[in-house]
Amino acid sequence: MVDEILVGCRFYWEADSLTEKMVLELSGLSSENPAAGGDKVLGSSKNAINLRQAAPTRVKFSPVTIKIVATTNKDLYQWYANCNKNEGGQSDWTSNRKASSISVYDQAGTMKARWELLNSYPTKYEGPKLEAGANDVANETITLVHEGIKRVL
């Protein structure tokens, strides 16, 4: 039996209390564990023997960028504002972190894959690009940092 192929156009993002969004685009869902000394010679010893050794280091997570259709609802901006107040260190990002997830669906609307972002919070907010002659919908973009990715489905 062949596993079902996932398509990149049937997906959804949500976070605690932030649901019912129309998502245009999502990128940056990646993690990496760079190897210490991975492609380098660490030293040379007697008889010109080079030492190479790759050892795991700490996992790094890329920020996730989400472009969402803008509406009159301000909850995305409010989340960003609550996490990033510039009042002499009075930001409340620690208590405003949210569990968020990305789900991919098949043609019947059944969830076939899901990734969870642990303790995510927005570090960047972009409002819409407005242009008088454009025929696109307005959108908002947020960039999330997080403490880990788990594929749960």
Residue, then its C-alpha position, 0 to 999 in steps of 0.5 A: m500500500v502506498d502512503e497518501i501524498l499530501v498536497g501543499c494547498r489544503f492546510y490550516w494554522e491555528a493557535d490557542s484562542l486564534t481560530e477561524k482564520m483564512v490562511l494564505e501561506l505558511s513557511g519556515l516549518s523546520s528544525e535542524n541539529p547542526a553537527a559540531g565539527g561536521d565538515k571540518v578537520l578538528g586537528s592533525s596528529k602525528n603522522a599527519i592523521n586528521l581528526r574528523q568527528a561529527a557530534p550533535t549540538r542543540v536543535k535550532f528551530s526556524p521562525v514560522t511565517i504565516k500570511i493571513v487574510a486581513t479582516t476587521n478582527k484585531d486578535l492577531y495584532q493584539w497577540y503581537a502587541n501583548c507579547n512585544k510591549n516596548e515599555g522598559g522590559q514590561s513585555d508579557w511574552t512569557s504568559n502569552r505564549k500559545a500552542s499552535s498547529i499546522s494541519v494538512y487535509d486531503q480532498a475530503g477534508t480529513m486531517k492527514a498530517r499535523w505539526e505542533l509548535l510548542n510555546s509559540y509567540p509572535t516576534k513580527y507583525e506586518g499589516p497589509k500592502l495597500e495599493a489602489g489598483a490592486n485586485d488582491v485581498a488585504n493580508e496580515t503576516i506574523t512571524l512566530v518563534h517557538e520552543g519546538i516542533k512535533r509531528v503528531l499525525 
